[in-house]
Every structure is written in structure tokens, then in C-alpha cells.
């Protein structure tokens, strides 16, 4: 089966950079996804890493190290609207479900 | 392209009753997954359907069931409701391909309250 570990809460200052880490254990591995969920809203897809390295999409970047079973989401130039919960998700090889971490609640303060 | 829709958005039921929730995926998406979300528990996987077949089932009791129709629309049913079933139930659709499965599009959810 799969298991994921991510910090439960992170606080950062507006305009700063924050990194949200995710470590995972799977018996096989396809890739790592990140989702954002604002309070009262539905999760929205942010990124997917299948290969090692950094993927950049605007102010958000996601990194994967398959050898370390580790990834992170990097948010730059933080804005108040980035206050939300962020979930990492993985899936084993074969027809297995996408499993989500418990989420990291990011609070951006002035 | 229209997003994922879920009906109803809110439901209040009493213990012992049953409930049916509906999900219409994005056009062209053949995979539908259901999740239960409660405070502090993240997203708990319930089912995944692909082309009318249940491909995976999460660790939930048999009171939770689902199905997918030929037009990819999906329903989930919870029988003999318990107080602990109060949660946000989220439906997500994806293309169903290996890489596409990672990119799921969620509906707004159905907020179920059991009293």
C-alpha cells in the first residue's frame, strides 16, 4: 500500500517563499501530484511529476526525487489568496487508486 | 467545457436512512472517483470507476456502494446512515489513462449531514 507524510500546518509571510514537503512509501510508483483546496472549495490540480527534477508553473514549482521518495511544492511571491490546504498524492503501479496525504494547511500572513 | 457537477449540493438525513449522490464527469472523461472528506482526515478514497467497471474500492463498509453508467455518470449510495457518515463527498473525473489519472478534476461536493 501507499503512505504519505506532509506537515500539517505551515505559516509564511506575504511575499516570501514557502516549501511544503511530502515523503511517500509505495510498492511501485508512477508519479506525485499536488492539489490545492481553499476552505469550502473543491481540490484543484496543481502539478504532476513523473520524473526527477523541478517543474515550474508560474509562481508554483514542484520537485520530485524518486530515489529519496520525496517531493515538495514550492510557492514563491506568496499572496494572501495562497492560504489553503495543499495535498500531495501518489499511486502505485497497476490499477490502484490515487492516495492523498492528509494535507498541509498554509496560512499566509501580512 | 463544463466541469464536474454533483447533486445535490447539501443533504440532511437522519440515522438509518439511505442516500444517493450523483456525479456527472467532464465530457470525455471515463474515470470517476469518489472521496469522503472530514476535518483532519484528508481525502479518503471510496471508489473508482472506469467504463462502468469498479476498478478500485477503498476501505469502507458495505453500506457504501456505487455504480457508473454508460454515459460515465456515476452514483454512490450509502445505506443505513450513521452519524459518522457526515462529511463532504467529492467526486473527481479524469481521462483514466495512466498519466491522466493523476490529473483529477473535482466537483464541488455534496455536504451530507446525518442527524
HADDOCK unambig.tbl for C-alpha pairs under 7 A between the chains (distance, minus, plus):
assign (segid A and resid 33 and name CA) (segid B and resid 102 and name CA) 6.26 0.50 0.50
assign (segid A and resid 41 and name CA) (segid B and resid 108 and name CA) 6.54 0.50 0.50
assign (segid A and resid 42 and name CA) (segid B and resid 106 and name CA) 6.12 0.50 0.50
assign (segid A and resid 42 and name CA) (segid B and resid 107 and name CA) 6.48 0.50 0.50
assign (segid A and resid 42 and name CA) (segid B and resid 108 and name CA) 5.25 0.50 0.50
assign (segid A and resid 42 and name CA) (segid B and resid 109 and name CA) 6.92 0.50 0.50
assign (segid A and resid 43 and name CA) (segid B and resid 106 and name CA) 6.17 0.50 0.50
assign (segid A and resid 44 and name CA) (segid B and resid 105 and name CA) 6.62 0.50 0.50
assign (segid A and resid 44 and name CA) (segid B and resid 106 and name CA) 6.72 0.50 0.50
assign (segid A and resid 45 and name CA) (segid B and resid 103 and name CA) 6.20 0.50 0.50
assign (segid A and resid 45 and name CA) (segid B and resid 104 and name CA) 6.58 0.50 0.50
assign (segid A and resid 45 and name CA) (segid B and resid 105 and name CA) 6.87 0.50 0.50
assign (segid A and resid 48 and name CA) (segid B and resid 102 and name CA) 6.87 0.50 0.50
assign (segid A and resid 95 and name CA) (segid B and resid 55 and name CA) 6.80 0.50 0.50
assign (segid A and resid 96 and name CA) (segid B and resid 56 and name CA) 6.45 0.50 0.50
assign (segid A and resid 97 and name CA) (segid B and resid 56 and name CA) 6.28 0.50 0.50
assign (segid A and resid 99 and name CA) (segid B and resid 45 and name CA) 7.00 0.50 0.50
assign (segid A and resid 100 and name CA) (segid B and resid 43 and name CA) 6.12 0.50 0.50
assign (segid A and resid 101 and name CA) (segid B and resid 42 and name CA) 6.75 0.50 0.50
assign (segid A and resid 102 and name CA) (segid B and resid 41 and name CA) 6.00 0.50 0.50
assign (segid A and resid 102 and name CA) (segid B and resid 42 and name CA) 4.32 0.50 0.50
assign (segid A and resid 103 and name CA) (segid B and resid 42 and name CA) 6.19 0.50 0.50
